[in-house]
Amino acid sequence: MQKLIVGVLADPGLPEKVARRVAENLPRALSEHTGPDVSWAVEVSRETLPLTADGDIPLLDKAGGLRAEHGWDYVVYLTDLPRAHQGDPLLCEVGAAAAAALVSLPALGADHFSRKACGLLVALVGALRDGVEGHISTAAVHEALGRRAVRRVSPAGDGDVSYLVLPGRMNQVRLLTGMVLSNRPGRLLPALASCVAAAAATGAFGIFYASIWSMSDALSPARLAMISVVVTGALSGWLIFHNGLWNRSPQDDEPWRAGSDNASTVITVWLSVALMYVLLWTMLFLVGLAVIEAGYLESQLGHPVTLLDYLDLSWLAASLGTLAGALGSNFDSDEAIREATYSRREHQRRQLADSYDD
């Protein structure tokens, strides 16, 4: 029986998590694909490949050395960076002679991440095993990813390499959702601890003022919601521009990339701020229940009070605390910013290229 080893390189973070989940099921899935004559093993290595000056990931150039170093027969690299080819989102790059493939995980979208990745790796490794004439088919990708537009591109004069791209607006939307998922907005929440502290102090101080009680009672839920959107948007904008997270260098051959990078950054930071806001709202609601006696609040408002009145009060206090206390604050960790934004991660990988070969 022939034994083959698949090495899965993965960027730190979500790609590594996906790689380790996929490694549990991939040997069995490959055996079903190739039959009982082949025994499969999968090894996962956490490693980040650099970016070249042209913005490419040189996996195919380095695949031979990686396979020799680790004793692998095939190598697949899972990256959380979005890739593009001829203006369309790139799903994967396959090199038969190098026995290697690169997969851009954000192109998978945001649903059934691990299942899609496993199905795609089965198709990729199967194509690599078949050799130069066995490039991965779009039918196999359709089976792995579902009903999505996929196009295979083979560069002129290089029949050994092929690309799978995802054309169309819907695939760009799916790429954006995958980019946000790869950014992991929840990871930014601990870096907003100083924002939470400043907003909580200001919001808790405001709870003691009867004028805020009357104002929250007078405002409609729609108006309170509008205030929430404004203050979370203002804080998100401050964090983005203060930390230089806005991508101001669009590329002529990929005009949508800068827009996608900026959109994913805005959504990621706003989701993190929204999580902070919900946490603050909950904290102030509990403080209000503990501090403000229901009878006294009723005498101030002039009508019977319920939990909804406490919710409205903490809602307005959270908005005021976020606007007055958190606006002007900053992230506590530069590493957290780097992990949650593509522009910072790409810059870091370009610097890595200078020392990678050494």
C-alpha positions, -999 to +999 in steps of 0.1 A: +000+000+000+013+034-010+015+060+018+013+097+010+016+126+033-001+160+028+014+189+045-010+218+053+007+251+059-015+276+077-013+312+087-018+318+124-053+324+136-084+312+117-064+294+089-046+273+115-079+264+133-095+254+100-064+234+091-065+214+123-102+207+119-098+197+083-068+174+092-092+153+113-114+143+084-091+148+054-073+113+054-107+095+054-121+117+027-090+113+005-091+075+010-127+075-003-116+096-032-086+075-042-095+040-030-080+015-006-046+013-024-034+046-009-029+054+028-031+091+036-016+112+064-021+149+071+004+171+090-004+207+099+024+233+103+018+269+114+038+291+091+034+324+073+048+328+038+060+363+028+046+386+001+068+395-028+072+431-040+044+424-066+021+412-038+023+375-047+027+346-023+057+325-037+044+291-026+051+273-059+087+285-059+093+274-023+072+242-024+101+219-033+121+230-003+091+228+020+083+192+009+119+181+012+123+198+047+091+181+061+091+149+041+057+157+025+044+145-008+020+174-013+018+208+003-013+230+006-011+265+020-041+281+037-039+318+039-063+344+053-052+370+028-076+377-001-060+370-035-070+381-070-062+371-106-071+392-136-094+414-114-115+385-100-112+370-065-088+340-065-099+308-048-068+287-053-036+284-073-024+249-083+010+238-095+012+202-106+050+201-109+055+217-075+028+194-060+015+224-042-017+244-040-026+277-023-061+284-010-074+318-001-098+311+027-118+344+026-130+334-009-149+305+008-173+331+023-185+329+059-207+298+061-197+261+066-160+272+065-144+239+075-167+217+054-160+237+023-122+237+030-122+200+035-141+193+002-118+217-017-086+201-003-099+167-014-104+180-049-070+198-049-049+169-036-067+145-060-058+168-089-022+170-077-019+133-075-032+129-111-003+151-123+001+178-149-029+166-170-052+164-140-059+200-131-087+204-107-121+205-124-147+232-118-172+204-113-152+192-082-152+227-069-189+231-074-194+199-054-172+212-026-186+248-025-221+245-037-237+264-066-212+291-073-197+306-104-162+293-108-137+297-137-104+279-143-076+300-158-044+286-172-017+312-180-004+311-215+029+292-219+026+276-184+004+246-186+016+233-152-001+261-133-038+268-131-060+292-111-095+290-099-112+324-098-147+334-087-162+359-111-193+380-105-206+405-079-220+378-056-186+362-052-171+395-043-198+399-016-190+364-003-153+373-003-161+404+018-180+383+044-150+358+044-126+387+050-146+399+079-148+364+094-110+361+089-105+394+108-124+379+138-140+410+152-143+395+186-106+395+190-105+433+190-128+435+221-101+429+247-081+457+230-110+481+236-107+477+274-098+513+279-127+524+257-150+503+278-136+517+311-140+553+299-175+548+285-186+529+316-174+556+339-192+584+319-223+563+314-226+553+351-221+589+362-250+599+338-274+573+353-276+594+385-290+624+368-328+627+367-326+647+335-313+616+317-341+596+332-367+620+317-349+622+284-347+584+280-384+582+288-393+608+262-372+593+234-387+567+211-369+534+205-363+544+169-346+576+180-325+557+206-315+532+179-305+561+156-284+576+184-267+542+189-258+540+152-244+575+153-222+570+183-209+536+174-202+549+139-184+579+153-162+558+175-155+533+147-145+561+124-122+576+150-104+543+156-100+536+119-085+570+110-065+575+142-047+542+136-042+547+099-063+516+090-078+532+058-062+518+026-054+549+004-035+530-023-059+514-048-043+491-074-051+497-110-053+460-119-075+452-089-097+483-084-121+465-061-093+453-036-089+486-018-126+489-015-129+454-001-100+460+023-116+492+036-151+477+037-139+447+057-120+470+081-150+492+086-173+462+093-147+445+115-141+476+137-178+485+138-188+450+149-161+452+176-174+486+188-210+472+187-200+443+209-184+468+233-216+489+232-238+459+240-214+450+269-216+485+282-254+486+279-257+454+299-233+467+326-253+500+329-286+481+330-274+461+360-260+492+377-293+510+371-313+481+386-290+481+416-288+518+423-322+534+412-351+523+434-382+517+413-405+538+434-382+568+432-378+564+394-416+562+392-420+595+411-396+612+388-412+599+356-448+602+367-459+568+356-454+531+367-420+518+356-411+484+342-378+468+331-383+485+297-378+519+314-345+507+329-335+494+295-342+527+279-323+545+306-292+523+303-296+525+264-293+563+265-265+562+291-245+538+271-248+561+240-237+591+261-209+572+277-196+559+243-197+594+228-183+614+257-161+588+273-148+565+246-145+589+217-108+599+217-097+566+232-076+540+213-069+503+210-048+489+238-028+466+216-011+473+182-009+436+177-047+433+179-050+459+152-025+441+130-043+408+134-077+423+125-069+444+094-055+433+061-035+464+053-014+459+084-010+421+078+001+426+042+027+452+053+041+428+079+044+400+053+062+423+028+088+430+056+090+392+063+102+387+027+135+404+035+144+378+061+125+347+050+152+331+029+177+336+057 
